[in-house]
Amino acid sequence: MIGTRDSPPEWQAFERAWGSPSGYQTLARRAAYAVVRRLGALRLQARALGPFGFQPDNNATRRFEYPWAFHAVAVEPGHVCIDLGGSLGGLQFVLSKQGARVVNIDPSEQAPMGWPLDQDTFAALNRAFGTSVELRRTFLQDAGVPDSSVDRLYCISTLEHVPDGDRLRLAAEMGASSDRVDT
């Protein structure tokens, strides 16, 4: 993805509001995170870092990907959104805060920063953020998503992790699950 040096004002507002792309990074927030990390208090960490604080900032395009995906197509209360391969990424929690029903479909057992990708972790993050994101640890074709039942399907920095032989099958399943693929 190629982007301009300066993000549009609405993207900058998104970044400030949600701590995108790598969590709230003020010195005070980092100090608070260090303390609560030692205590193992996930809910306190979530409040200190925000929804994007549990994913690695391992790619310069993250600065563009999340605000672009959020602003590309409006998400309204009641929309059904899938975050395919969402791990512990922040966008799913932001979408849930907008009133969408969000399902993260990800077969991984562990998130990139060492957190377990399990129901307990999601329950703690949902409580901390006031959200209700559902985790399904499986592949899209096995997730039980009825055809044409999804309003928005997000697949951000995920396809490169899908084996070559499975990409066409995944693309077909994405098309069957949603009326259109937005990202």
Backbone hydrogen bonds, N-H to C=O, Kabsch-Sander energy under -0.5 kcal/mol:
donor,donor_aa,acceptor,acceptor_aa,energy
7,S,5,R,-0.5
11,W,8,P,-0.8
12,Q,8,P,-2.1
13,A,9,P,-2.3
14,F,10,E,-1.8
15,E,11,W,-2.6
16,R,12,Q,-2.3
17,A,13,A,-2.7
18,W,14,F,-2.3
19,G,15,E,-1.6
20,S,15,E,-0.6
23,G,19,G,-2.8
24,Y,49,L,-2.7
30,R,26,T,-2.5
31,A,27,L,-2.3
32,A,28,A,-2.5
33,Y,29,R,-2.6
34,A,30,R,-2.2
35,V,31,A,-1.8
36,V,32,A,-2.6
37,R,33,Y,-2.6
38,R,34,A,-1.4
39,L,35,V,-1.3
40,G,36,V,-1.2
41,A,36,V,-1.6
42,L,40,G,-1.2
45,Q,41,A,-2.1
46,A,42,L,-2.6
47,R,43,R,-1.9
48,A,44,L,-2.0
49,L,45,Q,-2.8
50,G,46,A,-2.6
52,F,18,W,-0.8
53,G,50,G,-1.8
55,Q,52,F,-0.8
58,N,56,P,-1.1
62,R,59,N,-1.7
63,R,60,A,-0.8
64,F,61,T,-1.7
65,E,61,T,-2.6
66,Y,62,R,-1.3
68,W,64,F,-2.0
69,A,65,E,-2.7
70,F,66,Y,-2.4
71,H,67,P,-2.3
72,A,68,W,-1.9
73,V,69,A,-0.7
78,G,99,G,-2.5
79,H,76,E,-2.3
81,C,79,H,-0.6
81,C,101,R,-2.9
82,I,152,R,-2.4
83,D,103,V,-2.4
84,L,82,I,-0.7
84,L,154,Y,-3.0
85,G,83,D,-0.5
85,G,105,I,-3.1
86,G,83,D,-1.3
89,G,86,G,-3.1
93,F,90,G,-0.7
94,V,90,G,-1.9
95,L,91,L,-2.8
96,S,92,Q,-1.8
97,K,93,F,-2.0
98,Q,94,V,-1.0
98,Q,95,L,-0.6
99,G,96,S,-1.9
100,A,95,L,-1.8
101,R,79,H,-3.3
102,V,100,A,-0.7
103,V,81,C,-2.6
104,N,134,E,-3.4
105,I,83,D,-1.3
105,I,103,V,-0.7
106,D,104,N,-0.7
106,D,136,R,-1.9
111,A,115,W,-3.4
114,G,111,A,-2.1
117,L,109,E,-2.3
118,D,116,P,-1.3
122,F,118,D,-2.1
123,A,119,Q,-2.5
124,A,120,D,-2.2
125,L,121,T,-2.4
126,N,122,F,-2.9
127,R,123,A,-2.2
128,A,124,A,-2.3
129,F,125,L,-2.6
130,G,126,N,-1.4
131,T,126,N,-2.1
134,E,102,V,-2.7
136,R,104,N,-3.0
138,T,136,R,-1.9
142,D,139,F,-1.6
143,A,140,L,-1.6
148,S,176,A,-2.9
149,S,146,P,-1.2
149,S,177,S,-1.1
150,V,177,S,-1.7
151,D,80,V,-2.0
152,R,80,V,-1.9
154,Y,82,I,-3.3
157,S,155,C,-0.6
161,H,158,T,-2.6
162,V,159,L,-1.5
166,D,163,P,-2.0
167,R,163,P,-0.8
167,R,164,D,-1.0
168,L,164,D,-0.5
170,L,166,D,-2.3
171,A,167,R,-2.7
172,A,168,L,-2.1
173,E,169,R,-2.1
174,M,170,L,-2.7
175,G,171,A,-2.1
176,A,172,A,-1.7
177,S,173,E,-1.9
178,S,174,M,-1.4
179,D,150,V,-1.1
182,D,153,L,-0.7
182,D,180,R,-0.6
183,T,153,L,-1.2
